[in-house]
Amino acid sequence: MPQRYLLAIDGGGVRGIIPAVALAKLDATTGRLVRNTFSFVAGTSTGAIIATAIAAGVPASRIVSLYLDRPGRYSPGLPSRTPYSEYSSALCTPRKSFTT
C-alpha cells in the first residue's frame, strides 16, 4: 500500500497567510504544487479556503497574494485594504538572523 500524506490547516482569519507562506515555500522547494505532495487536504475556516484552493490546483503563491491583497475578505473586522504588502517580503524571505 502506498504511503499517504495528510495536510490539515487550522483557521484563524487573516493569519491564514502563515500556512499559505509555508506552502508557497514547499511549492518552490519541491518544484511541484502542494496538491501533488499530499494525498488529502483538510482545513477549518480560513484553513478550509486554503485546502480548497490547494485541491483545485491553485499555486500557493497565488493564495499568499490573495491574503496580501484582500485581508478583510478573509477576516471580518479588518478593513478590506489593509497595507499588508509591506510585510510580504519579510514573510516570504528567509532571514539569516532572528535578532535585530
C-alpha positions as CSV (number, residue, x, y, z in Angstrom):
1,M,0.0,0.0,0.0
2,P,1.5,3.4,-1.0
3,Q,2.3,5.9,1.8
4,R,-0.3,8.7,2.1
5,Y,0.2,12.2,3.5
6,L,-2.5,14.4,5.1
7,L,-2.3,18.2,5.3
8,A,-4.6,19.8,8.0
9,I,-4.7,23.6,8.1
10,D,-6.1,25.5,11.1
11,G,-8.3,28.5,10.9
12,G,-7.5,32.0,12.2
13,G,-8.8,34.6,9.8
14,V,-6.0,36.7,8.2
15,R,-3.4,34.6,10.0
16,G,-4.1,32.0,7.2
17,I,-1.2,33.8,5.5
18,I,1.2,31.9,7.8
19,P,0.4,28.4,6.4
20,A,0.0,29.9,2.9
21,V,3.6,31.2,3.0
22,A,4.9,27.9,4.3
23,L,3.1,26.1,1.5
24,A,4.4,28.5,-1.1
25,K,7.9,27.7,0.2
26,L,7.1,24.0,-0.1
27,D,5.9,24.6,-3.7
28,A,9.2,26.4,-4.5
29,T,11.4,23.8,-2.8
30,T,9.8,20.7,-4.3
31,G,9.1,22.3,-7.7
32,R,5.5,21.0,-7.7
33,L,2.1,22.0,-6.5
34,V,1.2,21.2,-2.9
35,R,-1.7,19.1,-4.2
36,N,0.8,16.8,-5.8
37,T,2.7,16.4,-2.5
38,F,-0.3,15.5,-0.2
39,S,-2.8,12.7,-0.6
40,F,-5.5,14.5,1.4
41,V,-6.0,18.2,2.4
42,A,-8.4,19.5,5.1
43,G,-9.0,22.7,6.9
44,T,-11.1,24.7,9.3
45,S,-12.4,28.2,8.5
46,T,-9.6,30.1,6.6
47,G,-7.7,26.8,6.5
48,A,-10.7,25.3,4.5
49,I,-10.3,28.1,2.0
50,I,-6.6,27.2,1.6
51,A,-7.3,23.5,1.4
52,T,-10.0,24.0,-1.3
53,A,-7.6,26.2,-3.3
54,I,-4.9,23.5,-3.0
55,A,-7.3,20.7,-4.0
56,A,-8.2,22.9,-7.1
57,G,-4.6,23.2,-8.1
58,V,-4.1,26.8,-7.2
59,P,-0.4,27.6,-6.6
60,A,0.4,28.5,-3.0
61,S,2.0,31.8,-4.1
62,R,-1.4,32.8,-5.5
63,I,-3.0,32.0,-2.2
64,V,-0.5,34.2,-0.4
65,S,-1.2,37.1,-2.8
66,L,-5.0,36.8,-2.0
67,Y,-4.3,37.3,1.7
68,L,-1.9,40.2,0.9
69,D,-4.3,41.9,-1.5
70,R,-7.6,41.4,0.3
71,P,-7.1,40.6,4.0
72,G,-10.5,42.0,5.0
73,R,-12.3,39.4,2.9
74,Y,-10.9,36.5,5.0
75,S,-11.1,38.1,8.4
76,P,-14.3,40.1,9.3
77,G,-13.4,43.3,11.2
78,L,-10.3,44.2,9.2
79,P,-10.6,46.9,6.5
80,S,-10.8,45.5,3.0
81,R,-7.5,47.1,2.0
82,T,-5.0,46.9,4.9
83,P,-1.5,47.7,3.8
84,Y,0.0,44.2,4.2
85,S,2.1,44.3,1.1
86,E,4.9,46.0,3.1
87,Y,5.1,42.8,5.2
88,S,5.1,40.4,2.2
89,S,8.9,40.5,1.7
90,A,9.5,39.9,5.4
91,L,7.1,36.9,5.3
92,C,8.4,35.4,2.1
93,T,12.1,36.0,2.5
94,P,14.1,33.8,5.0
95,R,16.2,35.8,7.5
96,K,19.7,34.9,8.4
97,S,19.3,36.0,12.0
98,F,16.3,36.5,14.2
99,T,18.0,39.3,16.2
100,T,17.8,42.9,15.0
